[in-house]
């Protein structure tokens, strides 16, 4: 198992009070490489706000061990039979229109979610994106917070 770490590389806080945060993880594009590190991801996000919603959306190809780990970390696994992107978009819109959340966070590298992030900001939500070194500039630029997820070896090489 690779040790994975993360850090907030961009962050803007507009309000004084501690915000409530909702996280959606794009399983097909992101979850398979980080499922053992969900605890670390929660810790990083707790620096930004209180994690109130944590869901992983994925297809039915995940091993039972991964699903159990997701549950152990307090994430709700949502296993869909069709394109997980559509379900993630629907879940994201629900979070955007929730009065209980201040920040919408997506863990994805899929640039198809740029319009959702942009719409969230237009509607007054703060946004966060989590991704690896392949995270697109468009997602980084639309987000108020950017969390880089990387292997410890990658961090050592960057320094």
N, C-alpha and C positions, 0 to 999 in steps of 0.2 A: 504494500500500500504506500503510495506517495503521500508525503505530508503536504498538505495544501494550506496556504495562508492567504490572507487578503488584507487589503487596506483601502481606505477611502482616499481617492485621489482628487476628488472634487466635491465640495460641499458648500451649500448656501443655506443658512437658516433664517427664515423671514420673521418668525414669531418667537416670543420669549418662552412660552410654555412648552413642555415636552410633547412632541407630536405622537399621534397614533399612526401606525404603519401597517399596510397590507402587502404581503409578498406573494407573487405567483411565480412558480418555476416552470419554465418550458422544458418538460421532460425530454422529448426527443432531441432537442438541441443542446441541453445543458445538464440535465440531471444525471445522466449515465456516468459522467466523469467526476461528479462531486458528491454523490450520495453519501459517502462515508464522512463527509466534512460538513454536514448540515449544522452540526452544533457550533462549529467555528463561524459559519455564515450567520447564524442567529446572534452570536456574540458581536460580530461586526455591526450588524444592523441595529443592535441595542444601543450602539453609540449614537445612532441617528434618531431613534425613537422607540416607542413601546410597540413591539410586534404583536398585533392583535389578530391578524389573519395570516396564516401560512399554509399555502396549498401548492401541491405539485400536480401538474396535469401531464398525463402521459398515455401512450398507447398500451395495449395489453401485453407487450413483450418484456416487461420487467420481471426478473426472478422474484419469488416470494421473499427471499432474504432482503432484497432492496426495499420492497414494500413495507416489511416489518421495521426496518431501520428508519424509514420515513416516518412511520407512526411513532417509533420510540422517541424521536426528536420533537414530537408534537405537531408535525405537519399533517395535513389532511391529504391523503393521496386520492386523486380523482383519475380513474382509469377509464378512458373513452375508447370506443370501438372505431371511431372515424378519425378524421384529421384533428389532432390535438390543438392545432393553432386556432381553429374556429372556437373551440370550447374555452381556450385561454382568452380569446378576445371577448367572449361573452362574460366570463368571470371578471375580466378587467373593467368592463363597462359597469358591472354591478358595484365594484369597489369605487370607481370614480364617482358614482352617484350616491355613495354612502356618506351620510353626514358624520359618521363615527370615525372616519379615517382622514388624516391630513396628507399622508404620503402614500403614493402607489409605487411599489417596487416590482420590477420584472427582472427575473434572472433568465437571460436569453442572449443569443448572438444573432438572432433572426431580425434583419432590418424591416421585415414586414410589420413589425410592431411599432415602428416609428409613428404612424398616424395615431395610434392609441395613446402613446406618450405625449404627443403634441396636443391631442384633444384634452387629456387630463390637465395639462398646464393651462390651456385656454379656459377650462372650467374652474380654475383656482386651486387645483391640487398641486402639491409638490411631487416630483417624480425622482425615482432612483432606478438605476440600471446596474445589474451585476453581470460581469462577464470576464472572460480571459483576455489574453493578448490579441485575440481575433475580434474583439468587440469593435463594431464599426464606429466611425467618427459621427455618423448621423445620430446614433443612439446616445453617444457620449454628449453630444451638443444639445440634445433635447432634454437631458436629465439635469435636475438640480444636484443630484448626488451620483457619483460614479464609484462603484466598488470593483476593484480589480481582484480577480481570483487567479492565483498562480501557484505553481509548485515552488517550494523553498529553493530548489536548485535554480529555477528561473530567476528568483529574486537575487541570488548570489551572483549570477551572471550579469544582471543589470547593474549591479553596484560597481 
